[in-house]
Amino acid sequence: MDLLSADEGHVRFPSVCREAWSAVRFDLPRRHPVTIPGLAAYLRTRRTAHRDNRRRRHLIREQRLDALARETAPPPTPPSWRAGRGGRVLAVLWGAQFLWFVVRPAAEEEARATPGDWIFLFWASLVATWVGCRLGMWRVTAGRSGVWIRRFRTVVFLPWQEISRVDMRRDGLLEFFDGHRQPMAGLYGPAWLNRILRRPDAGQRTADLLTVMARHPRLRPGTDPDRRLRSRPFAVWSPLTMCVIAMAGLIS
């Protein structure tokens, strides 16, 4: 039988040849991945060291929490944590740079401003307000029933039953856990910055104290905080921010 057959001017392969060609195409040997000598062993060593370090840090913290639970007495009043002097200074610097780099150029080009420019300035002002309040006006308050976290639109309440532990992240935020993540709060100096400046790690101390309160009901405050300690959301300061921006625009 001929390998090729003609049919109305067209050349086609017989079915036997097509099956053989398919076998040749799809049964080609696969290329082996390029391997670097010692890379797999190095990665295994790194994973093992990272796992051992995590276990060691967990053990050290558990020992620290046990000692803190034995030495700590229940606070007579609901404790409250808020932004310190450094956070307030950062908030002022953030507001000053926003007025200088965003509001001042917009005020200088007021005659050529379009509605889109004003909408952008409005939303940028809200974002700047949130960042400034997040830096210098955050507050976390613990009471007999749970923890109150000051946020932008509302004050979040977390009952103690929904808190299993509180960790301090590498970026300085407090992270609440109850099997899954809860809203984050606070903004402390990162641990690496505290080591460089040789300052006490206030954020880790706060996380440990909240974790001890969540685990041991006898260490919780006897009363809930009043409205002043619970504070108000950040959004109530938005009109004041708009007034400051308008005054800065008129002055410039």
N, C-alpha and C positions, 0 to 999 in steps of 0.2 A: 504494500500500500504506500502511495506517495505521501510524503510528509506534508505537502501543501496541496490544496485542491482549489480549483477555480470555480466560482459560482457567480455568473453574471458580471464578470469583470472584477470581482472582489476576491481577495486572497484571505483564507481563513485557516486556522490550525485545526486539525482533527481533535476530538475530545480526549484521546489518549495523550496527545502532546500537551494539551492544556492542563491536564491533571499532573503530568510530570513537571511542567514548568511551575505550577503552584507549589508543588512539594519542594522544588529547588528554592523558590522565593522565601517560603515561610519556615524552612528548616535550616536557615543559615546559622552558624554558631554565634552566640551572643558574645559581645565584648565584655571582658572582665573589668570591673571598676578599678580605677587607679588608686592604689593604696600607698600611704606614706609609712615607711617603717617606724614602728614605735608609737604611731598616733593613737591607735586603739587603746594601747596600754596606758598612755598618758591621759586620755579622756576618762578611762575607768578610774585611774588614780585620783583625778580631780573630782569626779562624782563622789567617790568614797570619802575624800577629805571634806567636801562640802556637807555631806550627810553627817559625818562625825562632828563637824563644827556646829551644825544645827542642833544635834542631840546634846552636845555639851552646853550650848547656850541655854537650851530649854531646861537642862538639869540645874544649871547655876541660877536661873530665874526662879525655878520652883523652890530651891533652898532659900533664896532671898525672900520669896513670898511667905514661906513658912515662918521665917524669923520675924518678918514684919507683922504677921498676924499675931504672934505671941507678944510682941512689944507694943503694939498699937492699942490705944484705948478709943472707945467711941467718941466722936467729937461732940461737944455740947451744943453746937449750932451747925446748921447745914454748911459744909465747906463749899467754897466757890473758887474757881480758877479763871483767870482772865489774862488778857494780853499785858505784857510788862512794858517797861520803858522802851526797850528796843523795838518791840512791835509797833508802838505808837509813833516812834521816830520814823520807822519805815513807812507807815501809813501817811505821815505828813510829806515825806519825800516823794512818795508815789503820787499824791495829789498835786504837788508842786510841778513835777515833771509833766503830768497830764495837762495842767493849765498852760504850761509853757510851750509844749510841743503840739498840742491838739487844739486847745481853745484859742490861743493867741493867733495862730495862722488863720483859723476860721473867722475870727473877728476882723482881721485885717482884710479879708476878702468877702466881707459881708455884702457889698454891692453886687458881686458876681455870684453869690451863693444861690444854689438851686434847692428846690424842696428835698431832693435826695441828699444834699449835703446836710441839711438840718435834721433829717431822719437819722443819718449816720451819726451826727453829733449827739443826738438824743440817746441812741442805743450805746454808743461809746461811753457816754456819761454814766449810764446804768452799770455797765461793766466795770468802769473805774470805781464807782461807788462800792460795788460788791468786793472788789479786790482790796480797797482801802479799809472797809469794815472787816474783811477777813483777816487783815494784818493787825489792825489795832483795836478792834472792838469785839472780838470773840469772847465767849463766856461758856463755861461748863459748871453746872451746879448739881450737887448730889444731895438727896434728901432721904427720908424714910421709905418713900415709895419707889424711887428710881432716880434717874439722871435727866436733867433738862439741858438741851443743847441749843444754843442760840444760832439760828441760821438766817438766810436772807428773807424768806417770805414768812416764816413761822418759827416758833420755838418747839423743837422736837422733844417729846417725852419718851424715854425708854425705861420700862419697868425693870426692876432687878431680875425678875424671872427670865427676861429676854437677853440678859448679858451673861456670858460665860467667862469672858476675859476681855481685857483692854490692852492693846499693843501700841507701842510707839513706832511709827514707820521711820524709814530712813530720811524722809523729807520733813520730819518734825510733826506730822499729824497724828492725832490719837484715833485709833481704829477700834471700834467696838465689834465684838463677835458674839454670836449665839448659835453657832453651827454654820451660819452664813454671815456675810458682811452686813454691818449696819452703817448708818451715816457716820462720817468722820467728823472730828471736831478738833478745836484747838490748833495752835501753830507755834510750836516750840523750836528752839534752835536745834538743828540736827546733832546727833551724837558726835560725829566727826568734828563739827565746829566747836562743840564744847570741849573736846579733847585738845584741840589746838589752842583755845583760849584758856584752858585749865579752869573751866567753870563747872559747877555741879550740874548734873543732868536732871533738870527740873521736870522735863517731859516724861522721862522714864519713871521718876518718883511718882508723878501723878498717875501714870498708867498702872503702876504696881498698887497704889493705894485704892484706885477704883476696882481693880481686880480682887483685892482682898475684901472690899466691901461687898462685892457681888457674891463671893464664895461664903462669907461669914456674916450672917444677918446681925449678930451681936455687935459688929463693928460699924453698923450704919447709924446715921444720925437719928435722934429720937423724934424729930419733927421734919416737916416739909418746908422748903424755903418759901418766903413770901413773894409777892409779885415783883418787888424790887430786885431780889436776887435772881428770879427767873428771867428778868430782863425782857426786852422787846425785840422783834425781828429787825434785821438791818434795813428793811425796806422803808421803815418810818423815817430814816435819814435821807431818803432820796429827794424829797422836796428841798431840804436844806442844801443838798449838793447842787440842785438845779439853780437855786438862788445865788450860790457862790459862783457858778459858771456864768450866769447872766451878769453879775456884777463885774467879774473879770473881763467879760466881753465889752461891757460899757466903758470900763476904765481904759482898756487898750485901744 
